[in-house]
Amino acid sequence: MAVQQPQTPYLQIIRNTALRLLLAVVTLLAATLPTACSKQDPDPQIRISVQEILLPGDASGNATFTVTADAAWGLTYSGEGFSVSPSSGTAGETTVTVTPTEANTEKERRQLGTITVHFFAGRQDYGITVSQRPATASRTVLLYMPGRDLITFYKENIAKIQEAITAEIPGDGRMLVCYQPRQHATAEMLELRYDPSTGTCESIPLTTYEDFNAGRPEDVQQVFTDAAAYAPAERYGLIIGCHGKAWIPASSGVLPRSVRPGTASDVWTPVPGAKPTRSFGDTGHELDIGELAAILEALPLRFDYLVFDDCFMASIETLYDLRTAVDYVVASPCEIMAAGFPYDRIVPHLFDEQADLRTQLNEICREFWYFYQYDWDTISGNEQSGCISLAVMSELDALAAEMRRVSSAAKQDFERAELQYYKGGNTKLFYDLGQFVALSCGDAGVADAFTAQMERAFPTGQRYHTPNYYSAYNGRLNPINYYTGVTTSEPETAEPYATDCRQTAWYRATH
């Protein structure tokens, strides 16, 4: 067995000294080198809600964005034509307001400058560009929806427009709405504008009319004039969404409740249980078509198109009265369901600067038809009923000249029951104009010339219809067997409508 020798004191001292030196080296390395368990403090963060600010062109409003930071921050900005407040903030969320100091009188958007947000410690900068729309919009569209009988549907229409408005739509255009959400004696005008800070379309009040009557021409004229004052534009479009009775005088819609249903006089009373359409309602708050034409003619601006979201307005007697007031009219020869136009689908076309106006209006017609052809059942209480056409107003005088030839030409007999009609009930009132000429004119050459001019006034490519149309006056779908997109009341024999029709400008110009 081996015997361990005892260590000498000197050897023990040497070993203890070496151990202490080794521990010192390890401690020094641990203090100077990072280990897997050590953590560094993270850099503070800044989050900016937008990368671009787009200011209103008329300097009437402002734009906002939010800064969310983990520490104190500041901002600077370069450029001119705007101010920014506040210029600094602490940890948390802060709303920053950017305000234009002058209107943009140029025709295009202009770049105003840049806002730079940064930490005071001098870490990364965050830039935001600032630009401004032109004070004169490329296009202003006014949706005028008078009356309260359809107010639930009006509010749904406005909500659909808000769905369609984005950072890109309406671009440099402006979308205004005037309606009566409270009572018949007041009206409100507002602008629907996209707010990048919230990512939604906001409703911005413009003015309120405290003594308003939709049946008073001067009140309606003031609304149209104000639209141009609040949103001046290079071009204007008008949509009227309400009840419509074509050329029929407003007084003809006021019937005593004692009228017996089913008689010839009971023209404007829907059958019990009928689905709502934009035909009859708000009695006492109506304009005659001649009054509307006079309003449009007297305006300091010109609407280059008018879209009727109303029943029966594609009537030649109606359109002829408007022939010099606007350039184009989009309208339906029959009733429009109470849901009206699919505004979320048509608004992008209203502001499509890449397309010419005729193309835009054709797309509006097509979108209307497509919705009622294929998607009508996405709205409760709706029907597959959608007829629409585009009228080229500059062609209507020439159409009247051709109709004079038809009126003077030899006649051929036909049964009124053969005519395509567009209103239910005993009194049909609205008959297809093209078919009426085809059946009544005994001169083939004259009839062909009229048809050729009809093509110019109501282009075939802009006439759309579903297989049937719904009428509240018989409570059912009615087949469409002949369609030229425009009606006439000349064949009607019921009074007072037959006599009243002969007093219209169209009848007097063509007979």
C-alpha positions in Angstrom: 0.0 0.0 0.0 1.2 3.5 -0.9 1.5 6.0 1.9 0.5 9.7 1.1 3.3 12.1 2.0 2.3 15.2 4.0 2.4 18.5 2.0 5.0 21.1 3.0 3.7 24.6 4.0 5.5 26.2 1.0 3.6 23.9 -1.5 0.2 24.7 0.1 0.9 28.4 -0.2 1.7 28.1 -3.9 -1.5 26.2 -4.6 -3.8 28.6 -2.7 -2.2 31.6 -4.6 -2.8 30.0 -8.0 -6.5 29.2 -7.1 -7.1 32.8 -6.1 -5.6 34.1 -9.4 -7.8 31.7 -11.4 -11.0 32.9 -9.6 -10.0 36.5 -10.2 -9.6 35.9 -13.9 -13.0 34.1 -14.1 -14.7 37.0 -12.3 -13.1 39.6 -14.6 -14.3 37.7 -17.7 -17.8 37.4 -16.3 -17.9 41.1 -15.8 -16.7 42.0 -19.3 -18.4 39.4 -21.5 -22.2 39.0 -22.0 -23.7 35.7 -20.8 -26.8 33.8 -22.0 -28.7 35.1 -19.0 -27.9 38.8 -19.4 -30.5 41.2 -21.1 -30.2 44.6 -22.6 -32.9 47.3 -22.3 -35.0 47.4 -25.6 -35.0 50.6 -27.7 -38.1 52.7 -27.2 -40.6 52.5 -30.1 -42.8 55.0 -32.0 -45.9 54.1 -34.0 -47.4 56.6 -36.4 -51.0 56.1 -37.6 -50.4 57.5 -41.2 -47.6 57.9 -43.7 -49.3 60.7 -45.6 -51.5 63.6 -44.6 -54.0 64.9 -47.3 -55.5 68.3 -46.3 -58.8 69.8 -47.7 -58.2 72.2 -50.5 -60.4 75.0 -49.2 -58.5 75.3 -45.9 -61.9 74.8 -44.1 -60.8 71.7 -42.1 -57.8 69.8 -40.9 -56.4 66.3 -40.6 -55.1 64.4 -37.6 -52.8 61.5 -36.9 -51.7 59.7 -33.7 -48.3 59.2 -32.3 -47.9 56.2 -29.9 -44.5 56.2 -28.2 -42.7 54.5 -25.3 -40.9 57.7 -24.3 -40.9 61.4 -24.8 -40.8 62.5 -28.5 -40.8 65.7 -30.6 -41.5 66.7 -34.2 -40.3 69.2 -36.7 -41.7 70.0 -40.1 -40.5 71.6 -43.3 -42.5 73.3 -46.0 -45.2 75.9 -46.0 -49.0 76.2 -46.1 -49.7 74.3 -43.0 -49.2 74.2 -39.2 -48.8 71.3 -36.8 -49.8 71.0 -33.1 -48.6 69.8 -30.7 -44.9 69.7 -31.5 -44.0 67.2 -28.8 -45.4 64.5 -26.5 -44.8 62.0 -23.7 -45.1 58.3 -23.5 -48.5 57.0 -24.6 -50.8 58.1 -27.4 -51.0 61.7 -28.7 -53.3 63.1 -31.4 -51.5 65.6 -33.7 -53.5 68.1 -35.8 -52.3 69.4 -39.1 -54.1 72.5 -40.4 -53.9 74.2 -43.8 -53.2 77.9 -43.6 -54.3 78.7 -47.1 -56.4 77.3 -50.0 -54.9 75.4 -52.8 -55.9 77.5 -55.9 -54.1 75.1 -58.3 -56.0 72.5 -60.3 -53.9 69.6 -59.0 -52.8 68.4 -55.6 -49.8 70.2 -54.2 -47.0 68.9 -51.9 -46.7 71.1 -48.9 -43.8 69.5 -47.0 -42.8 66.8 -44.5 -43.4 66.2 -40.8 -40.6 64.4 -39.0 -41.3 62.6 -35.6 -38.3 61.5 -33.5 -37.2 60.7 -30.0 -35.2 63.4 -28.2 -32.4 60.8 -27.7 -31.8 61.1 -31.4 -32.7 57.6 -32.5 -34.6 56.8 -35.8 -36.7 59.5 -37.5 -40.3 58.9 -38.8 -41.4 61.0 -41.8 -44.9 61.9 -42.9 -45.6 63.7 -46.2 -48.2 66.5 -46.3 -50.1 67.4 -49.4 -53.3 69.3 -50.2 -56.3 68.7 -52.5 -57.2 71.4 -54.9 -59.8 73.9 -53.6 -61.8 73.3 -56.7 -62.8 69.6 -56.8 -62.5 67.6 -60.0 -66.2 66.7 -59.5 -68.8 67.3 -56.8 -71.7 64.9 -56.7 -74.9 65.9 -54.7 -77.3 63.2 -53.6 -80.6 65.0 -52.8 -83.1 62.8 -51.0 -86.2 64.9 -50.0 -89.1 63.5 -47.9 -89.3 61.2 -45.0 -91.4 58.3 -46.3 -88.3 56.5 -47.4 -86.0 57.7 -44.6 -85.0 54.2 -43.5 -83.8 53.4 -47.0 -82.1 56.8 -47.3 -80.0 56.0 -44.3 -79.1 52.7 -45.7 -78.1 54.4 -49.0 -75.8 56.8 -47.1 -74.2 53.9 -45.2 -73.5 52.2 -48.6 -71.9 55.3 -49.9 -69.7 55.4 -46.8 -68.6 51.9 -47.5 -67.5 52.9 -51.0 -65.5 56.0 -49.9 -61.8 55.2 -49.3 -58.5 57.0 -49.4 -58.7 56.8 -53.2 -62.4 57.4 -53.8 -63.6 60.0 -54.5 -60.0 61.1 -55.1 -60.1 64.9 -55.6 -63.9 64.8 -55.9 -66.4 65.5 -53.2 -69.6 63.7 -52.2 -72.4 65.7 -50.6 -75.8 64.5 -49.3 -78.9 66.6 -48.5 -81.8 64.8 -46.8 -84.4 65.3 -44.0 -83.5 63.1 -41.1 -85.6 65.0 -38.5 -88.8 66.4 -40.0 -90.4 67.7 -43.2 -89.7 71.3 -42.2 -85.9 70.9 -41.9 -83.1 69.5 -44.0 -79.4 68.9 -43.5 -76.5 69.0 -45.9 -73.3 67.0 -45.2 -70.2 65.8 -46.8 -69.0 62.2 -46.8 -65.2 62.3 -46.6 -62.6 59.6 -45.8 -60.6 60.2 -42.6 -57.2 58.5 -42.8 -56.7 58.8 -39.0 -59.7 56.4 -38.4 -59.6 54.6 -41.7 -63.4 55.3 -42.1 -65.7 57.6 -44.0 -66.8 60.4 -41.8 -70.0 62.5 -42.1 -69.1 66.2 -41.9 -72.1 68.6 -41.4 -72.1 71.6 -43.8 -75.4 73.4 -43.1 -78.9 73.0 -41.7 -82.1 74.4 -43.3 -84.5 75.1 -40.5 -87.4 76.3 -42.7 -87.5 73.9 -45.6 -90.1 72.6 -47.9 -89.2 70.1 -50.6 -92.2 71.3 -52.6 -91.1 74.9 -52.6 -88.9 75.6 -55.7 -86.8 78.3 -54.1 -85.8 76.0 -51.2 -84.6 73.3 -53.6 -82.8 75.9 -55.7 -81.0 77.1 -52.6 -79.8 73.5 -51.8 -78.4 73.1 -55.3 -76.7 76.5 -55.2 -75.2 75.8 -51.7 -73.7 72.5 -53.0 -71.5 74.5 -55.4 -70.7 77.1 -52.7 -69.6 74.5 -50.2 -67.8 72.2 -52.7 -66.9 74.2 -55.9 -65.9 71.9 -58.7 -64.9 71.7 -62.3 -67.9 69.4 -63.0 -71.1 68.6 -61.1 -73.4 65.6 -60.9 -76.8 65.3 -59.3 -78.7 62.3 -58.0 -82.3 62.8 -56.9 -83.5 59.9 -54.7 -87.1 60.2 -53.7 -90.6 59.3 -55.0 -91.3 59.9 -58.6 -94.4 60.2 -60.9 -92.7 61.3 -64.1 -94.5 64.2 -65.7 -97.8 63.7 -63.7 -98.7 67.0 -61.9 -98.1 66.8 -58.2 -101.8 67.5 -57.6 -102.7 64.3 -59.4 -101.2 62.2 -56.6 -103.5 63.6 -54.0 -106.5 61.3 -53.8 -109.2 61.2 -51.2 -109.2 58.0 -49.1 -112.8 57.5 -50.0 -111.9 56.5 -53.6 -113.0 52.9 -54.1 -110.0 50.6 -54.8 -110.0 49.1 -58.3 -111.7 52.1 -60.0 -109.9 54.0 -62.8 -109.5 57.0 -60.5 -107.6 54.9 -57.9 -104.3 55.4 -59.8 -101.8 56.1 -57.0 -102.9 53.7 -54.3 -100.7 50.6 -53.9 -102.6 47.3 -53.3 -102.7 46.0 -49.8 -99.5 44.3 -48.8 -97.5 45.8 -51.7 -93.8 46.0 -51.3 -92.5 49.6 -51.0 -91.2 51.3 -54.2 -90.1 54.9 -54.8 -93.3 55.9 -56.4 -95.9 57.4 -54.1 -95.4 59.2 -50.8 -94.8 62.5 -49.0 -97.9 64.1 -50.5 -97.7 67.9 -50.3 -93.9 68.0 -50.6 -93.6 67.4 -54.3 -92.3 69.4 -57.3 -93.7 69.3 -60.8 -91.1 68.3 -63.5 -91.5 71.8 -65.0 -90.5 73.4 -61.7 -87.5 71.1 -61.4 -86.4 72.1 -65.0 -86.8 75.8 -64.2 -84.7 75.3 -61.0 -81.9 73.7 -62.9 -81.9 76.3 -65.7 -81.6 79.1 -63.2 -78.6 77.8 -61.3 -75.2 79.5 -61.4 -73.8 76.0 -62.1 -74.7 73.2 -64.4 -75.1 69.6 -63.6 -73.8 67.6 -66.5 -75.9 64.6 -65.5 -78.9 63.7 -63.4 -79.5 60.3 -62.0 -83.1 59.7 -60.9 -83.4 57.1 -58.1 -87.1 57.5 -58.5 -89.9 55.6 -60.2 -91.2 56.2 -63.8 -88.7 59.1 -64.6 -87.6 57.6 -68.0 -90.7 59.1 -69.6 -90.3 61.1 -72.8 -92.7 63.8 -71.5 -90.5 64.2 -68.4 -87.2 64.1 -70.2 -88.2 66.5 -72.9 -88.9 69.2 -70.2 -85.3 68.7 -68.9 -83.6 68.5 -72.3 -81.7 71.8 -72.0 -81.1 71.6 -68.2 -78.6 68.7 -68.1 -76.6 66.7 -70.6 -77.5 63.2 -69.6 -80.2 61.5 -67.5 -80.2 58.0 -66.0 -83.7 56.9 -65.1 -86.1 54.0 -65.0 -89.3 53.6 -67.1 -91.0 51.7 -64.2 -90.9 51.6 -60.4 -87.7 51.3 -58.5 -87.7 49.2 -55.4 -87.5 51.2 -52.2 -83.9 50.0 -51.6 -82.9 52.2 -54.6 -79.5 52.1 -56.3 -76.6 50.0 -55.0 -74.6 53.1 -54.0 -71.6 51.1 -52.8 -71.2 49.9 -56.4 -72.0 53.1 -58.4 -70.0 55.6 -56.3 -66.6 54.4 -57.6 -67.8 55.0 -61.2 -69.1 58.5 -60.4 -65.5 59.5 -59.6 -63.6 57.5 -62.2 -61.3 60.1 -63.7 -59.9 57.6 -66.2 -63.2 57.0 -67.9 -65.2 59.5 -70.0 -68.6 60.6 -68.8 -70.7 58.3 -71.1 -68.6 55.3 -69.9 -69.2 56.3 -66.3 -72.9 56.6 -66.8 -73.1 53.3 -68.7 -71.4 51.6 -65.8 -73.9 53.1 -63.4 -76.7 51.7 -65.5 -75.0 48.3 -65.7 -74.3 48.1 -61.9 -78.0 49.0 -61.2 -79.2 46.2 -63.5 -76.7 43.7 -62.4 -77.6 44.1 -58.7 -81.3 43.6 -59.4 -80.7 40.8 -61.8 -78.4 38.7 -59.6 -78.1 40.2 -56.1 -81.6 41.6 -55.5 -82.3 39.0 -52.7 -79.5 40.3 -50.5 -82.0 42.9 -49.3 -85.0 41.8 -47.3 -88.3 42.6 -49.0 -86.7 43.3 -52.4 -87.7 42.0 -55.8 -85.9 41.0 -59.0 -86.9 44.2 -60.7 -84.5 46.6 -62.2 -85.0 48.6 -65.5 -82.7 51.5 -66.4 -81.6 53.6 -69.4 -79.4 56.5 -70.4 -80.9 59.5 -72.2 -78.7 61.8 -74.3 -80.5 65.0 -73.9 -79.0 66.8 -76.9 -80.7 64.3 -79.1 -84.3 64.9 -77.9 -85.1 67.9 -80.1 -84.2 65.7 -83.1 -86.3 62.9 -81.7 -89.3 65.3 -81.4 -88.8 66.3 -85.0 -89.0 62.6 -86.0 -92.1 62.1 -83.8 -93.8 65.0 -85.6 -93.3 63.0 -88.8 -94.8 59.9 -87.1 -97.8 61.9 -85.9 -98.4 63.2 -89.4 -97.9 59.8 -91.1 -100.5 57.3 -92.0 -101.8 55.4 -89.0 -102.3 51.7 -88.5 -104.7 50.1 -86.1 -103.5 48.3 -83.0 -104.9 47.2 -79.7 -103.7 49.2 -76.7 -103.5 45.9 -74.8 -100.7 44.9 -77.1 -98.5 47.7 -75.7 -95.8 47.0 -73.2 -96.8 49.0 -70.0 -94.8 49.8 -67.0 -97.3 50.4 -64.2 -99.8 48.0 -62.6 -103.4 48.8 -61.9 -106.3 49.6 -64.1 -104.7 52.8 -65.4 -101.4 51.9 -67.0 -100.2 55.4 -67.8 -96.7 54.6 -69.0 -96.2 52.7 -72.3 -93.1 51.8 -74.2 -92.4 54.6 -76.6 -90.5 52.6 -79.2 -93.3 50.0 -79.4 -96.0 52.6 -79.6 -94.4 54.1 -82.7 -93.8 50.6 -84.2 -97.4 49.6 -83.8 -99.1 52.9 -84.6 -97.1 54.3 -87.6 -98.3 53.1 -91.0 -95.2 54.5 -92.9 -92.3 52.1 -92.5 -89.8 54.7 -93.7 -90.9 57.2 -91.1 -90.9 54.5 -88.4 -87.4 53.5 -89.3 -86.1 57.1 -89.2 -87.7 57.5 -85.7 -86.0 54.2 -84.6 -82.6 55.4 -85.8 -83.0 58.7 -83.9 -84.2 56.7 -80.8 -80.8 54.8 -81.0 -79.0 58.1 -80.7 -81.2 59.5 -77.9 -81.4 56.2 -75.9 -78.4 54.0 -77.0 -79.2 50.3 -77.1 -76.0 49.6 -75.1 -77.2 51.7 -72.2 -80.7 50.1 -71.9 -80.9 47.4 -69.3 -83.8 45.4 -67.8 -84.6 42.4 -65.7 -87.1 39.9 -67.2 -89.9 41.4 -65.2 -90.6 44.5 -63.2 -92.5 44.9 -59.9 -95.4 47.3 -59.5 -96.9 48.2 -56.1 -100.1 48.9 -58.0 -100.9 45.3 -58.7 -98.5 43.8 -56.1 -96.6 41.5 -58.5 -94.0 41.0 -61.1 -95.0 41.9 -64.6 -93.3 40.5 -67.7 -91.2 42.7 -70.1 -91.7 41.6 -73.7 -90.6 44.8 -75.5 -88.1 47.3 -74.1 -86.7 50.6 -75.5 -86.0 52.1 -72.1 -88.4 55.1 -72.3 -92.1 55.5 -72.0 -94.9 57.7 -73.3 -98.4 58.4 -71.9 -99.9 59.4 -75.2 -101.9 56.1 -75.6 -103.6 56.6 -72.2 -107.4 57.3 -72.4 -108.2 57.7 -68.6 -108.9 61.2 -67.4 -107.6 63.6 -66.3 -104.3 62.0 -67.6 -105.2 61.9 -71.3 -106.0 65.6 -71.3 -103.1 66.5 -69.1 -100.7 64.6 -71.4 -101.8 66.7 -74.3 -100.6 69.8 -72.4 -97.1 68.6 -72.0 -94.2 70.3 -74.0 -93.5 67.0 -75.7 -97.0 66.5 -77.0 -97.3 70.1 -78.2 -93.9 69.8 -79.9 -94.8 66.6 -81.8 -98.5 67.2 -82.8 
